[in-house]
Amino acid sequence: MTTAVSLREVAPRDGLQNEEPVPTEAKIRLIDALSGTGVRRIEAVSFVHPRAIPQMADADEVWAKAWHNPDVRYSALVPNTRGAQRAIAAGFREIEVVVSASDTHNRRNLNRSTVDSLDDIAGLIPLVHEAGATVEVIVATSFGCPFEGDVDPARVAAIVARVRGDGADRIAFGDTTGMATPRRVRDLLAEVRPDLLHFHDTRGTGLANILTALELGITEFDASVGGLGGCPYAPGATGNVATEEVVHMLHDMGLDTGVDLDRLIVAAELAERVVGRRLSSGVLRAGPRTRLV
């Protein structure tokens, strides 16, 4: 197994998109706090139409006013070419674009078929490259779909082959509604391998899935402080795996993340205040194993 794991913090984008809209200044405080935890990658905002995701309507202002720690790589999620143009204009050099393995979810999430999204991505990639930026394609519903049920790993593999052929720089697999289990992780990774995995903890299998993926050689994962997150267009989609729980487990295994767990817990406490509700993270509630009662 590897000795180091790279985490991308996604609370400012994925974490907040399923909450009631929070004030712009609160979003900025959260990004700033996370930028000081030692995490090396942060998904800061998404450039989507405000009618689709009103929680991200202030993306330009949030990004303009947030602290840009030079030691952190920041990325933005986009749904299409128009979103990529906005992200580039805002100064982002790491662009994520999403497409669903499930056609039904893609239509609910992006109002177009999976094939139509893939065609748009094919045109988006050279535009982003010309701006000196990179493209990561996130394949949502890779482990199952709330509308269609099981997703054939071969379908995910075909999407990966298409976008790699079109020039995508990186590939991520998204467990959009927490349907992944260690068995499904093994089955999918036996067919096709991503650069990064994004697990939700909807059914309590997030850490087990990460451990399984680690054993299979994957070293990059998304996580969301406090366990924030969810998909507005997927019934039952609850939070991502909590960053502090992932870091706590990995550090106890002797793996390096570069993250200061105490600072991360402080950021999780801030996230809880920002959204105004109790978050589900066990480490946020109990603290690290080294904290004595």
C-alpha positions as a Python dict, from the first residue, in 0.01 Angstrom:
ca = {
    (1, 'M'): (0, 0, 0),
    (2, 'T'): (111, 357, -64),
    (3, 'T'): (258, 570, 216),
    (4, 'A'): (89, 894, 105),
    (5, 'V'): (-266, 985, 4),
    (6, 'S'): (-383, 1301, -173),
    (7, 'L'): (-720, 1446, -69),
    (8, 'R'): (-929, 1706, -248),
    (9, 'E'): (-1161, 1900, -19),
    (10, 'V'): (-1500, 1951, -186),
    (11, 'A'): (-1712, 2108, 90),
    (12, 'P'): (-1721, 2460, -61),
    (13, 'R'): (-1880, 2325, -379),
    (14, 'D'): (-2027, 1977, -343),
    (15, 'G'): (-2078, 2026, 29),
    (16, 'L'): (-2288, 2341, -2),
    (17, 'Q'): (-2483, 2269, -320),
    (18, 'N'): (-2743, 2061, -135),
    (19, 'E'): (-2788, 2308, 155),
    (20, 'E'): (-3002, 2616, 186),
    (21, 'P'): (-2805, 2904, 29),
    (22, 'V'): (-2553, 3049, 274),
    (23, 'P'): (-2412, 3403, 270),
    (24, 'T'): (-2123, 3475, 39),
    (25, 'E'): (-1897, 3584, 325),
    (26, 'A'): (-1961, 3254, 505),
    (27, 'K'): (-1851, 3061, 198),
    (28, 'I'): (-1534, 3269, 182),
    (29, 'R'): (-1460, 3202, 551),
    (30, 'L'): (-1499, 2830, 492),
    (31, 'I'): (-1262, 2828, 193),
    (32, 'D'): (-1010, 3036, 387),
    (33, 'A'): (-1024, 2800, 684),
    (34, 'L'): (-981, 2494, 465),
    (35, 'S'): (-692, 2661, 282),
    (36, 'G'): (-504, 2665, 612),
    (37, 'T'): (-548, 2299, 706),
    (38, 'G'): (-269, 2158, 490),
    (39, 'V'): (-503, 2008, 232),
    (40, 'R'): (-341, 2055, -107),
    (41, 'R'): (-647, 2058, -333),
    (42, 'I'): (-982, 2236, -289),
    (43, 'E'): (-1287, 2233, -515),
    (44, 'A'): (-1386, 2594, -458),
    (45, 'V'): (-1697, 2672, -665),
    (46, 'S'): (-1904, 2560, -961),
    (47, 'F'): (-2006, 2772, -1257),
    (48, 'V'): (-2362, 2662, -1324),
    (49, 'H'): (-2676, 2853, -1412),
    (50, 'P'): (-2825, 2999, -1092),
    (51, 'R'): (-3165, 2856, -1179),
    (52, 'A'): (-3015, 2507, -1170),
    (53, 'I'): (-2806, 2543, -853),
    (54, 'P'): (-2893, 2871, -677),
    (55, 'Q'): (-2645, 2789, -401),
    (56, 'M'): (-2361, 2861, -647),
    (57, 'A'): (-2499, 3186, -791),
    (58, 'D'): (-2222, 3390, -626),
    (59, 'A'): (-1931, 3179, -757),
    (60, 'D'): (-1747, 3471, -916),
    (61, 'E'): (-1762, 3683, -602),
    (62, 'V'): (-1665, 3396, -373),
    (63, 'W'): (-1361, 3314, -581),
    (64, 'A'): (-1256, 3677, -621),
    (65, 'K'): (-1257, 3739, -245),
    (66, 'A'): (-1132, 3405, -109),
    (67, 'W'): (-771, 3352, 1),
    (68, 'H'): (-573, 3184, -277),
    (69, 'N'): (-310, 2995, -80),
    (70, 'P'): (-16, 2942, -321),
    (71, 'D'): (39, 2595, -173),
    (72, 'V'): (-315, 2484, -265),
    (73, 'R'): (-447, 2382, -606),
    (74, 'Y'): (-802, 2513, -655),
    (75, 'S'): (-1050, 2375, -906),
    (76, 'A'): (-1397, 2462, -1033),
    (77, 'L'): (-1674, 2230, -1149),
    (78, 'V'): (-1859, 2312, -1471),
    (79, 'P'): (-2155, 2143, -1643),
    (80, 'N'): (-2074, 2244, -2000),
    (81, 'T'): (-1867, 2464, -2232),
    (82, 'R'): (-2031, 2785, -2114),
    (83, 'G'): (-1937, 2701, -1756),
    (84, 'A'): (-1580, 2625, -1862),
    (85, 'Q'): (-1553, 2966, -2028),
    (86, 'R'): (-1666, 3134, -1706),
    (87, 'A'): (-1419, 2932, -1498),
    (88, 'I'): (-1131, 3021, -1728),
    (89, 'A'): (-1227, 3388, -1722),
    (90, 'A'): (-1226, 3372, -1341),
    (91, 'G'): (-869, 3243, -1349),
    (92, 'F'): (-909, 2872, -1279),
    (93, 'R'): (-650, 2639, -1428),
    (94, 'E'): (-807, 2314, -1309),
    (95, 'I'): (-1152, 2251, -1454),
    (96, 'E'): (-1380, 1961, -1366),
    (97, 'V'): (-1669, 1864, -1590),
    (98, 'V'): (-1930, 1606, -1499),
    (99, 'V'): (-2112, 1344, -1703),
    (100, 'S'): (-2330, 1063, -1569),
    (101, 'A'): (-2289, 699, -1659),
    (102, 'S'): (-2667, 681, -1617),
    (103, 'D'): (-2856, 853, -1897),
    (104, 'T'): (-3155, 919, -1672),
    (105, 'H'): (-2944, 1091, -1409),
    (106, 'N'): (-2761, 1290, -1675),
    (107, 'R'): (-3093, 1420, -1806),
    (108, 'R'): (-3208, 1511, -1454),
    (109, 'N'): (-2874, 1671, -1363),
    (110, 'L'): (-2776, 1838, -1692),
    (111, 'N'): (-3096, 1833, -1899),
    (112, 'R'): (-2934, 1637, -2180),
    (113, 'S'): (-2838, 1280, -2267),
    (114, 'T'): (-2505, 1127, -2173),
    (115, 'V'): (-2405, 1123, -2541),
    (116, 'D'): (-2487, 1493, -2576),
    (117, 'S'): (-2274, 1570, -2270),
    (118, 'L'): (-1986, 1368, -2411),
    (119, 'D'): (-2008, 1559, -2739),
    (120, 'D'): (-1998, 1888, -2548),
    (121, 'I'): (-1697, 1770, -2345),
    (122, 'A'): (-1517, 1683, -2669),
    (123, 'G'): (-1544, 2049, -2772),
    (124, 'L'): (-1472, 2181, -2424),
    (125, 'I'): (-1137, 2004, -2381),
    (126, 'P'): (-941, 2191, -2653),
    (127, 'L'): (-1090, 2523, -2536),
    (128, 'V'): (-961, 2457, -2183),
    (129, 'H'): (-624, 2337, -2307),
    (130, 'E'): (-580, 2648, -2519),
    (131, 'A'): (-622, 2852, -2199),
    (132, 'G'): (-341, 2657, -2034),
    (133, 'A'): (-577, 2467, -1802),
    (134, 'T'): (-649, 2098, -1743),
    (135, 'V'): (-973, 1901, -1766),
    (136, 'E'): (-1085, 1636, -1521),
    (137, 'V'): (-1392, 1440, -1626),
    (138, 'I'): (-1602, 1316, -1335),
    (139, 'V'): (-1820, 1017, -1424),
    (140, 'A'): (-2117, 1044, -1189),
    (141, 'T'): (-2331, 742, -1089),
    (142, 'S'): (-2034, 518, -1162),
    (143, 'F'): (-2136, 271, -891),
    (144, 'G'): (-2512, 283, -940),
    (145, 'C'): (-2802, 513, -1021),
    (146, 'P'): (-3108, 595, -806),
    (147, 'F'): (-3325, 588, -1120),
    (148, 'E'): (-3177, 300, -1320),
    (149, 'G'): (-3023, 83, -1049),
    (150, 'D'): (-2699, -102, -1124),
    (151, 'V'): (-2459, 54, -1374),
    (152, 'D'): (-2256, -186, -1586),
    (153, 'P'): (-1882, -127, -1534),
    (154, 'A'): (-1844, -169, -1910),
    (155, 'R'): (-2055, 145, -1961),
    (156, 'V'): (-1824, 343, -1732),
    (157, 'A'): (-1524, 200, -1918),
    (158, 'A'): (-1671, 310, -2252),
    (159, 'I'): (-1717, 665, -2125),
    (160, 'V'): (-1360, 671, -1996),
    (161, 'A'): (-1229, 547, -2332),
    (162, 'R'): (-1425, 820, -2511),
    (163, 'V'): (-1309, 1112, -2295),
    (164, 'R'): (-949, 991, -2278),
    (165, 'G'): (-954, 971, -2656),
    (166, 'D'): (-1088, 1327, -2665),
    (167, 'G'): (-795, 1447, -2454),
    (168, 'A'): (-915, 1453, -2091),
    (169, 'D'): (-626, 1498, -1849),
    (170, 'R'): (-778, 1317, -1552),
    (171, 'I'): (-1070, 1086, -1472),
    (172, 'A'): (-1272, 1062, -1150),
    (173, 'F'): (-1552, 822, -1057),
    (174, 'G'): (-1839, 959, -850),
    (175, 'D'): (-2053, 753, -613),
    (176, 'T'): (-2339, 998, -644),
    (177, 'T'): (-2587, 846, -397),
    (178, 'G'): (-2363, 624, -186),
    (179, 'M'): (-2445, 297, -365),
    (180, 'A'): (-2083, 182, -368),
    (181, 'T'): (-1965, -107, -152),
    (182, 'P'): (-1621, -272, -144),
    (183, 'R'): (-1752, -536, -383),
    (184, 'R'): (-1867, -275, -633),
    (185, 'V'): (-1537, -90, -598),
    (186, 'R'): (-1345, -408, -682),
    (187, 'D'): (-1574, -489, -975),
    (188, 'L'): (-1545, -143, -1132),
    (189, 'L'): (-1170, -105, -1079),
    (190, 'A'): (-1115, -446, -1232),
    (191, 'E'): (-1273, -309, -1551),
    (192, 'V'): (-1133, 46, -1561),
    (193, 'R'): (-924, 265, -1330),
    (194, 'P'): (-964, 636, -1252),
    (195, 'D'): (-719, 891, -1117),
    (196, 'L'): (-947, 981, -826),
    (197, 'L'): (-1252, 843, -644),
    (198, 'H'): (-1540, 1040, -492),
    (199, 'F'): (-1743, 849, -233),
    (200, 'H'): (-2056, 945, -47),
    (201, 'D'): (-2131, 794, 293),
    (202, 'T'): (-2507, 769, 243),
    (203, 'R'): (-2518, 407, 358),
    (204, 'G'): (-2214, 410, 584),
    (205, 'T'): (-1969, 242, 346),
    (206, 'G'): (-1750, 542, 258),
    (207, 'L'): (-1442, 457, 467),
    (208, 'A'): (-1463, 87, 373),
    (209, 'N'): (-1471, 186, 6),
    (210, 'I'): (-1165, 409, 48),
    (211, 'L'): (-974, 132, 223),
    (212, 'T'): (-1064, -111, -56),
    (213, 'A'): (-954, 136, -322),
    (214, 'L'): (-626, 198, -137),
    (215, 'E'): (-557, -173, -139),
    (216, 'L'): (-615, -165, -516),
    (217, 'G'): (-363, 117, -562),
    (218, 'I'): (-580, 431, -580),
    (219, 'T'): (-422, 719, -385),
    (220, 'E'): (-644, 1022, -463),
    (221, 'F'): (-984, 1083, -308),
    (222, 'D'): (-1244, 1354, -264),
    (223, 'A'): (-1383, 1426, 82),
    (224, 'S'): (-1597, 1697, 240),
    (225, 'V'): (-1539, 1849, 581),
    (226, 'G'): (-1813, 1757, 827),
    (227, 'G'): (-1956, 1510, 576),
    (228, 'L'): (-2135, 1788, 387),
    (229, 'G'): (-2273, 1718, 44),
    (230, 'G'): (-2531, 1563, -180),
    (231, 'C'): (-2682, 1593, -525),
    (232, 'P'): (-2996, 1808, -573),
    (233, 'Y'): (-3099, 1588, -867),
    (234, 'A'): (-3060, 1247, -701),
    (235, 'P'): (-3321, 1137, -444),
    (236, 'G'): (-3163, 1018, -120),
    (237, 'A'): (-2820, 1164, -190),
    (238, 'T'): (-2670, 1265, 142),
    (239, 'G'): (-2324, 1371, 246),
    (240, 'N'): (-1980, 1289, 119),
    (241, 'V'): (-1736, 1093, 328),
    (242, 'A'): (-1614, 1335, 596),
    (243, 'T'): (-1261, 1464, 541),
    (244, 'E'): (-1172, 1452, 911),
    (245, 'E'): (-1284, 1088, 931),
    (246, 'V'): (-1071, 999, 629),
    (247, 'V'): (-768, 1183, 767),
    (248, 'H'): (-814, 1028, 1112),
    (249, 'M'): (-821, 677, 963),
    (250, 'L'): (-529, 731, 727),
    (251, 'H'): (-305, 887, 990),
    (252, 'D'): (-374, 597, 1228),
    (253, 'M'): (-268, 365, 945),
    (254, 'G'): (62, 553, 917),
    (255, 'L'): (-27, 716, 585),
    (256, 'D'): (64, 1078, 514),
    (257, 'T'): (-198, 1328, 395),
    (258, 'G'): (-19, 1655, 479),
    (259, 'V'): (-334, 1766, 665),
    (260, 'D'): (-342, 1903, 1021),
    (261, 'L'): (-632, 1712, 1178),
    (262, 'D'): (-690, 1961, 1459),
    (263, 'R'): (-721, 2249, 1211),
    (264, 'L'): (-949, 2035, 998),
    (265, 'I'): (-1183, 1973, 1290),
    (266, 'V'): (-1195, 2349, 1354),
    (267, 'A'): (-1294, 2393, 987),
    (268, 'A'): (-1563, 2125, 1030),
    (269, 'E'): (-1699, 2315, 1331),
    (270, 'L'): (-1713, 2627, 1114),
    (271, 'A'): (-1895, 2432, 840),
    (272, 'E'): (-2154, 2322, 1095),
    (273, 'R'): (-2215, 2683, 1198),
    (274, 'V'): (-2229, 2796, 835),
    (275, 'V'): (-2508, 2554, 742),
    (276, 'G'): (-2685, 2588, 1077),
    (277, 'R'): (-2739, 2222, 1149),
    (278, 'R'): (-2567, 1930, 1321),
    (279, 'L'): (-2336, 1741, 1085),
    (280, 'S'): (-2293, 1365, 1087),
    (281, 'S'): (-1916, 1330, 1118),
    (282, 'G'): (-1812, 1101, 1402),
    (283, 'V'): (-1470, 1261, 1436),
    (284, 'L'): (-1631, 1604, 1456),
    (285, 'R'): (-1842, 1477, 1747),
    (286, 'A'): (-1584, 1265, 1934),
    (287, 'G'): (-1254, 1421, 1828),
    (288, 'P'): (-945, 1220, 1727),
    (289, 'R'): (-851, 899, 1907),
    (290, 'T'): (-560, 1085, 2071),
    (291, 'R'): (-797, 1324, 2250),
    (292, 'L'): (-859, 1191, 2601),
    (293, 'V'): (-1190, 1245, 2780),
}
